[in-house]
Amino acid sequence: MHPTAVLGRPARPGGLVPKAGWRAYARLAKLDIYDYYLATPLLLAMLLPAGRLTADGWAVALLLLVGGVAMFAGLCSFDDITGYRDGSDAANYGPDAPARRLARKPLIAGTLGEAQAHRFAWAATAGQFGCWGLALLVAPHRPWWAVAAMLLCLFAGFQYSWWLRLSYRGWQEFLLAGYGWVFVLVPFGLTTGELPAFALVQGLVFGLGPLLFGVYSNVNDIAGDRAVGRRTVAVLASPGGNAAFVGALSLLEAALLTVPPLLGLAPWWFAALAVPVIALRSAQFTLGLVAGQVLRARRLGIHTHRVCCALLILACLLNGGAA
């Protein structure tokens, strides 16, 4: 046990297990952060205008959405259990971090017991496997790349902070983007059997959105993550190196929004439509890594991702889909 682990275990008189309501489980599952689930309206905008969504396609989209919600409910629950046990959540969400809402961590707040969270995490993970397995069975197409990506995501989901603890071993940043890529591109592939260039561009842009607010959280969490051996770029790199990394990710997103039209991989007007996203991302970098207000920059990153999703949906509607 790490020496800070005891900080993550607030005492309960007599060892009583709290009576948990649905709100505590909703907070454990982080249902207020719905940004990955915006992949579904984007998928519908990619397929519906082109008439590419069959009844089986609707079933695939719904099952993958429900399974995706279950995946993140399990992932976040296991992450909270791990953070509770090793003390990192106590450090990152404790009384010396008033900008973070303690209620978002029900184990630390004392509104859920560890055993309750553990049962919920496994039930949610089982729900994901069931929904995604059924989606694969009813899918009208099964291209190898979509099936492989789905299977990888199935096992990399609940192991983000559990068993293999991939996010502790240097994989966190890739996974934050990878989940988003899977949520857009896999249902597109299972529904159409194809991956046209414009759909690929939009899927890649979508996945970078959650990563580009997660990396700002990592800056705030450096001390707690370093204490428990969580190897994020923010922990491993110097402040300047981490700023360069975040800047490179922001430039990559800008390139994905501006270069494809020049190569004929997206409509010519796509770059003009993306100008607000590039402007907001620049403001986010300045706020977080120049002015040092990383949690405000994280919040701006969440809003930027949502603006980006709205513009991607608009681009699909203007283009008549992405298929």
Beta strands, then each sheet from edge to edge (+ up, - down):
end
